[in-house]
Amino acid sequence: MQTVTLGASQLGVEVVEVQPSAYPTNFLTGSQTPAGTEVAKSYGEVGRIPDAMVTSLTSTFEGKDAPNPHDVAEAIVKLVGQAKDSRAVRTVVGAPFGSDQANEDVAPARSRVVEALGLSHLEKVA
């Protein structure tokens, strides 16, 4: 994303990233389980991870506090309505599962790399 952001900035295009969390979609209904379950069983605890994830997500999506996919659309509308150069580079929508902290931790390193490459001037949208 950083390359697109820097490259488009001088064309007057501001690039931002929306990072949606887990939301109920038809993704899980289309997932398939392997025919040979004995292989997964041979992996022990590791082999049970996919089923545990599906079970956890399914219960989250069916609970009374299930995330609403409309939250993602609302976040996009909010970003579009913000003034140029005031938008966050990355917007996490829903439960962050650590992505918010990862974004915060990586930002200083990203800025140092951009500066070291002599590209800091591209961080401002023309």
C-alpha positions as CSV (number, residue, x, y, z in Angstrom):
1,M,0.0,0.0,0.0
2,Q,2.9,2.4,0.8
3,T,4.0,2.4,-2.8
4,V,0.5,3.3,-4.1
5,T,0.2,6.0,-1.4
6,L,3.4,7.7,-2.3
7,G,3.0,7.3,-6.0
8,A,-0.5,8.7,-6.1
9,S,0.1,11.6,-3.7
10,Q,1.5,13.9,-6.4
11,L,-1.5,13.3,-8.5
12,G,-3.7,14.7,-5.8
13,V,-5.0,11.2,-4.8
14,E,-5.0,10.3,-1.1
15,V,-4.8,6.6,-0.5
16,V,-6.1,5.1,2.8
17,E,-6.6,1.6,3.9
18,V,-9.7,0.2,5.7
19,Q,-8.9,-2.9,7.7
20,P,-12.1,-4.7,8.5
21,S,-12.1,-7.3,11.2
22,A,-14.1,-10.5,11.2
23,Y,-17.6,-10.0,10.0
24,P,-20.4,-12.4,9.1
25,T,-20.3,-13.1,5.4
26,N,-20.8,-16.3,3.3
27,F,-17.0,-17.0,3.5
28,L,-17.4,-19.8,6.1
29,T,-20.4,-21.4,4.4
30,G,-18.2,-21.9,1.3
31,S,-15.3,-23.4,3.3
32,Q,-14.6,-27.1,2.8
33,T,-13.2,-29.6,5.2
34,P,-10.7,-32.2,4.0
35,A,-12.0,-35.6,3.0
36,G,-9.2,-37.4,4.8
37,T,-9.7,-36.3,8.4
38,E,-7.1,-38.8,9.7
39,V,-4.3,-36.5,8.4
40,A,-5.6,-33.5,10.4
41,K,-6.0,-35.7,13.5
42,S,-2.4,-36.9,13.2
43,Y,-1.4,-33.2,13.8
44,G,-2.9,-33.2,17.3
45,E,-3.7,-29.8,18.7
46,V,-2.5,-28.0,15.5
47,G,-4.9,-30.1,13.4
48,R,-7.8,-28.9,15.5
49,I,-7.0,-25.2,14.9
50,P,-9.2,-24.8,11.7
51,D,-12.3,-26.2,13.4
52,A,-11.7,-24.2,16.6
53,M,-11.5,-21.0,14.5
54,V,-14.7,-21.8,12.6
55,T,-16.5,-22.6,15.9
56,S,-15.3,-19.4,17.5
57,L,-16.2,-17.2,14.5
58,T,-19.6,-18.8,14.1
59,S,-20.5,-18.2,17.8
60,T,-19.3,-14.6,17.5
61,F,-21.4,-14.0,14.4
62,E,-24.5,-15.6,15.9
63,G,-24.3,-13.9,19.3
64,K,-26.3,-10.9,20.4
65,D,-23.3,-8.6,19.9
66,A,-22.5,-9.9,16.4
67,P,-20.5,-7.4,14.3
68,N,-22.5,-5.7,11.7
69,P,-20.9,-5.6,8.2
70,H,-22.5,-2.2,7.7
71,D,-19.9,-0.8,10.1
72,V,-17.3,-1.1,7.3
73,A,-19.5,1.0,4.9
74,E,-20.0,3.6,7.6
75,A,-16.2,3.8,8.2
76,I,-15.7,4.4,4.5
77,V,-18.4,7.1,4.4
78,K,-16.7,8.8,7.4
79,L,-13.3,8.7,5.7
80,V,-14.7,10.1,2.4
81,G,-16.3,13.0,4.4
82,Q,-13.1,14.0,6.1
83,A,-10.9,16.8,4.8
84,K,-7.8,16.1,2.7
85,D,-4.7,15.2,4.8
86,S,-6.8,14.6,7.9
87,R,-7.6,10.9,7.3
88,A,-5.8,8.1,9.1
89,V,-3.5,6.1,6.8
90,R,-5.1,2.9,8.2
91,T,-8.5,2.5,9.8
92,V,-9.3,-0.6,11.7
93,V,-13.1,-1.5,11.8
94,G,-14.3,-3.9,14.3
95,A,-12.3,-6.0,16.7
96,P,-8.7,-5.2,15.9
97,F,-7.1,-8.5,17.1
98,G,-3.8,-6.6,17.5
99,S,-3.8,-4.9,14.1
100,D,-4.2,-1.5,15.6
101,Q,-1.1,-2.0,17.8
102,A,0.8,-3.5,14.8
103,N,-0.1,-0.4,12.7
104,E,1.1,1.9,15.5
105,D,4.3,0.0,16.0
106,V,5.2,-0.1,12.3
107,A,4.4,3.6,11.6
108,P,7.7,5.0,12.9
109,A,9.8,2.5,11.0
110,R,7.8,3.2,7.8
111,S,8.4,6.9,8.2
112,R,12.2,6.3,8.7
113,V,12.4,4.2,5.5
114,V,10.5,6.8,3.5
115,E,12.8,9.5,4.8
116,A,16.0,7.4,4.2
117,L,14.8,7.0,0.6
118,G,14.5,10.7,0.2
119,L,10.7,10.4,-0.4
120,S,9.3,12.3,2.6
121,H,8.0,15.0,0.3
122,L,5.6,12.4,-1.3
123,E,3.8,11.9,2.0
124,K,1.8,15.1,1.5
125,V,-1.0,15.0,-1.1
126,A,-0.5,17.6,-3.8
